[in-house]
Amino acid sequence: MNTKATRMLDVLIIENKISVFFSKRNDGNMSLNWGNHADVNKNVKNFFQKAGVGLRKKRVHIKTGHGNRVLILNKKNIDATRVKGLKHDGVITSCREAVLTLASADCYPVVMTDKAGSFVSLLHVGRSGAEKKIVSKAIGIVIRRIGVRPKDIILVVGPGIEECCYSVDLFKMIKQQAISYCVSHKNIHTTNVCTCCKKGDNGEHLFFSHRRSMKNGELEGRFLTVVSFK
């Protein structure tokens, strides 16, 4: 997996096929649950432009339910899904025009693809989703429905709350579920960034954190994960 970073945002390039972008706290709140419509839309638009993701692509935003519902997105249902805003915790698609997004704080954004870049998946994995084995479910779907071999599956686990700030090791649960489907250890990658305590060079926290907000009363917000085919 090739990785590069800029001062503005982290850019992960998976097998030269999939681009993954994570907004930071200084990019602004990306969730309508924690901000007004105009501000959130402006923040999202600015971040898409900064990431170089085409605004004309079909954005499918994951409206989380803290469960294990995974949607298979295809050319027949992509437009209906965007209009209805179905509530789910994961999306799998081979539609190259799709851009998958997820707003989170301490829960993990998990990106999955294969070496050929034949599909991409974005999962929202918090404690509830991990306990309901959403990662196992998604892997099972791509094996059965898309015909991907487990040895070709690649997982990238984005920023989330880590053991230093939370009693449950969510990354360990994610990894165990992948390995149980014979996904190779070497194909499971993590950013190793704790959303609750990680700070930048300026001493400010890099990401929004629900747990940190509950502890010190700071303003809530969510950062955005953006996933697209290159």
N, C-alpha and C positions, 0 to 999 in steps of 0.2 A: 504494500500500500504506500503510495506516495503522499507525503504530507508537506504542506507549506503554510506559512502564517504571515499575516500582515499586522500592522498596528491597529487596524480598524476591526478586523474580524478574523476568526480562524477559518481556514479553507481546507477541507480534507478532500483529496482526490483518490477515489478507490479504483484501483486497477485501470486508471485512465478512462474510466467509463462513467462514473457517478461523482457528482459534486455535492458536497455537504457543507452548509454554512451555519454557524451559530452566532446569533446576535449577542451583544454584551449589554450590561446594565446601562452603560452610557449611550446606547442606541435607543433607549426609551422602552416603555412598557408596550408589549405586543398583544395584550389580551383585553378584549372588551369587558371582561368581568372585573377589571381593575382600572379602567380608564374610560374616558368618553370616546365616542365613535370617531370624531374628527381627529383627535390626537393619535389614536391607535392606527387609523388608516394612514396618517401622515408618516408615522414611524415605520410601518410595514413598507410603504412605498419607497421611503428613503433607503431602507435596508435592502430591498430588492435591487434598487439602482446601484447601491454600493457593492452588492454581490455580483452584479452583472447578469442577473436573471431576468429574462424577458417578461415584461408585465403582460404580454399578450398570450403567454402560455396559460394552460388551464390549471389554476391553483385549486387544490383540494386540501382543505384544512381539517385536521383531526379534532373533533369536538369530544373531548375525553369523557368516558363514563366510569373510569377506574375499574374496568373489568377486563375481559379478554375477547371482546368482539373484534374480529378482523374482517375487513371488507376487501374483496377481490374487485379491483377497479379495471374495467375494460372500456372499449370505445362505445359500447352500447349504454353503459350506465354512468359514464363520467359526468355528463351534463346534468342528469337527474340528481346525482349525488351532490353536485355543487349547488344546485338550487334548493334541495330539501335540507341540506346540512345534516345528514344522518349522523347520529351519535355513535362513535366507535372508538376503539383504542389502538387500532392499527389498520394500515392500508398496504396492499400488495398490488403492484401494477407492472405491466409491460408497455403501457402507453407512453411513448417518448415525449408527447406534448404535455404530459402531466408534471406539475410541480407540487410536491407534498410538503405540508407545513404543520408544525406542532408548537404550541405555546406551553412552556413548562417552567417550573421553578426548581424543585428538588427531585422530582421524578425524572427518570432517565429517558432520553430519546435514544432509541436503538435503531440503527440503520442496517439493513440486510440486503445483500445482492449476491451474485456469483461472479466467477472469474471472467465470464463472457459478457457480463452486464446485461443479461437477458431480461432481468426484472429488477425492481427496487422495492423495498419495503421500509416503512417508517412505523415504529411502535412506540407507544407511551407506556413505560414500565415503572409503576410505583410499587409500593408494598402489596397492595391488593392485586394488581395485575401480575406481579411476580408469583404470588401465592396461587393464583388461578392459572399459572403456567401459560401466559400469553406468548412467550417466546417459543415454547414447545409447539404450541398450536400453529403459529405462523410458519415454523420450519416444516411441520407436517404438511401444511397446505402447499408450500412450494415444491416439496418432494412429490406429493401425490398429483397435484393439479398442473404443475408446470414441468415436472419431470427433471428437476435439478438434482444432481448427485450431492449427497451430504459433504463429500470431500471438496466440492467446489464452492460451497457456501462461505460467505465472508460476513462477519458481524463487526460493526463499529459501535461502541457504546459511548455516547456523548457525555457531557457534564451532568452530574447529579450529586445528591448528597452521599457522602462516603462514611465509612466506619468511624472516622474521627469525630463526626458530629451526629451520628445516628446509630442506634443499637442494632439495626439489621443490616447485614452486608448484602445489599441488593445486587451489586455486581457479581458476587459469588453465585447468587441464585440464577442470574441471567446466564452466566458461564456454564453452570451445571446443566441447565436445560438444553443449551446448545450441544454440549459434549454428549449428553444422553442420546442425541440424534446423530452421533458420530461426526459432528463438526470438529475439524482439527483445532487444537489449541493455538497453533500458529496463525489461524485465520480469524481469531477473536481479538479485537483491538479495543483499547480504552484510551480516553483522553486523560485519565487520571486527574480530573479537576473536580474538587468539591465545591458545589454551588453555595454551600453555607459559609465556608471560611476562606476560600481562595481570594487573594487580593492581588491587584496589579502593582506596577512599580510606583504608582502614585499613592499607594496605601488604601485605595478604595476597593470595595468588593467588586469582583468582576461580573457576577451574575446575581439575579434576583433569587431570593430564597424564602420560601414560606416559613420554614422553621426559624430562621434568623429574624424574620419580621415578628413572629409570635414572641420571641424572646426579648427583643429590644424596641418593638413598636414602630419600626421603620415602615415606610410606605410600601405596600405590596405591589408586585408587578410580575411579569412573565417574560422570559427571553424566547426567541424564535429559532427553531431549527428548520432549515430549508433544504430540501433534497430534490435534485433534478438529474436527468440524464445529460451528459456532456454533448 
